[in-house]
Amino acid sequence: MDGSESHDKASWTKAMLHTFCDICIKAIEKGMRPNTHFDKAGWKFIITAFKEQTGHSFTKSQLKNKWDGSKKDWRIWKKLISETGVGWSSELGTISASDEWWKTKIQVYFLVTYYLK
């Protein structure tokens, strides 16, 4: 559980990501992220809860990589969604904007294609 068992890249589904986020929120609400990082008890909680809820036994390193990557994605999403003329399609689960807006943003943020789905 210390994260040193494996360095393999974890394979994630959308449902697993949602479960992971819910578990992280619970850990934060329980005070297991006193500053900017989860403490030891927080990671133990996350690892255990994730395995119980998904059946997948990921290492601390794999979960931390997902956390760090998700934070980067969220920052990009937050910046994009706050722009004028942009909305959120709950039906599609994607950013709603004109084709011209997307062309401009794809040139600026090649990672934004992740949100096109």
C-alpha positions as CSV (number, residue, x, y, z in Angstrom):
1,M,0.0,0.0,0.0
2,D,3.0,2.3,0.1
3,G,2.9,2.7,-3.7
4,S,6.1,0.9,-4.4
5,E,4.7,-2.4,-5.6
6,S,4.4,-1.5,-9.3
7,H,5.1,1.3,-11.8
8,D,2.6,0.1,-14.4
9,K,0.2,2.7,-15.8
10,A,-3.3,2.2,-14.4
11,S,-6.2,1.8,-16.8
12,W,-9.2,4.0,-15.9
13,T,-12.8,4.0,-16.9
14,K,-15.1,7.0,-16.5
15,A,-16.9,5.3,-13.7
16,M,-13.6,4.6,-11.8
17,L,-12.7,8.3,-12.2
18,H,-16.0,9.4,-10.7
19,T,-15.6,7.0,-7.8
20,F,-12.0,8.2,-7.2
21,C,-13.2,11.8,-7.2
22,D,-16.0,11.0,-4.7
23,I,-13.5,9.2,-2.4
24,C,-11.0,12.1,-2.6
25,I,-13.8,14.5,-1.7
26,K,-14.7,12.4,1.3
27,A,-11.0,12.3,2.4
28,I,-10.9,16.1,2.2
29,E,-14.1,16.5,4.2
30,K,-12.6,14.2,6.8
31,G,-9.6,16.5,7.1
32,M,-7.1,14.1,5.5
33,R,-5.7,16.9,3.3
34,P,-4.7,19.5,5.9
35,N,-2.8,21.6,3.4
36,T,-2.1,21.0,-0.3
37,H,-1.5,17.2,-0.1
38,F,-3.2,14.2,1.3
39,D,-1.6,13.0,4.5
40,K,-0.6,9.3,5.2
41,A,-4.0,8.5,6.6
42,G,-5.7,10.1,3.6
43,W,-3.8,8.0,1.1
44,K,-4.5,4.8,3.1
45,F,-8.2,5.8,3.2
46,I,-8.2,6.5,-0.6
47,I,-6.4,3.2,-1.5
48,T,-8.6,1.1,0.7
49,A,-11.9,2.8,-0.3
50,F,-11.0,2.7,-4.0
51,K,-10.3,-1.1,-3.8
52,E,-13.5,-1.7,-1.9
53,Q,-15.7,0.3,-4.3
54,T,-14.1,-0.7,-7.6
55,G,-12.3,-4.0,-7.0
56,H,-9.1,-2.5,-8.4
57,S,-6.0,-2.5,-6.3
58,F,-4.0,0.5,-7.5
59,T,-0.9,1.7,-5.8
60,K,-0.5,5.1,-4.1
61,S,1.7,6.2,-7.0
62,Q,-0.9,5.3,-9.6
63,L,-3.7,7.1,-7.6
64,K,-1.4,10.1,-7.0
65,N,-0.6,10.3,-10.8
66,K,-4.4,10.3,-11.5
67,W,-5.0,13.0,-8.8
68,D,-2.2,15.2,-10.3
69,G,-3.4,14.7,-13.9
70,S,-7.0,15.3,-12.9
71,K,-6.0,18.6,-11.2
72,K,-4.3,19.7,-14.4
73,D,-7.4,18.8,-16.5
74,W,-9.7,20.6,-14.0
75,R,-7.6,23.8,-14.2
76,I,-7.9,23.7,-18.1
77,W,-11.6,23.0,-17.9
78,K,-12.2,25.8,-15.4
79,K,-10.4,28.3,-17.5
80,L,-12.2,27.3,-20.7
81,I,-15.7,27.1,-19.2
82,S,-15.3,30.6,-17.7
83,E,-14.9,32.3,-21.1
84,T,-17.7,34.3,-22.6
85,G,-19.9,32.4,-25.1
86,V,-19.0,29.0,-23.6
87,G,-21.4,26.7,-21.8
88,W,-21.7,23.2,-20.5
89,S,-23.9,20.6,-22.1
90,S,-25.2,18.4,-19.3
91,E,-26.8,16.2,-21.8
92,L,-23.5,15.5,-23.6
93,G,-21.2,16.1,-20.7
94,T,-19.0,18.4,-22.8
95,I,-18.2,22.0,-23.2
96,S,-20.6,23.7,-25.6
97,A,-19.0,26.3,-27.9
98,S,-18.8,27.3,-31.6
99,D,-16.6,25.5,-34.1
100,E,-14.6,28.7,-34.5
101,W,-14.0,28.9,-30.7
102,W,-12.8,25.3,-30.7
103,K,-10.4,25.9,-33.6
104,T,-8.8,28.8,-31.7
105,K,-8.6,26.9,-28.4
106,I,-7.1,23.7,-30.1
107,Q,-4.3,25.8,-31.5
108,V,-3.7,27.3,-28.0
109,Y,-4.3,24.2,-25.9
110,F,-3.7,21.0,-27.8
111,L,-4.9,19.1,-24.7
112,V,-8.3,20.6,-25.0
113,T,-9.2,17.9,-27.5
114,Y,-9.7,15.7,-24.5
115,Y,-12.9,17.5,-23.8
116,L,-14.3,17.1,-27.3
117,K,-15.1,13.4,-26.9
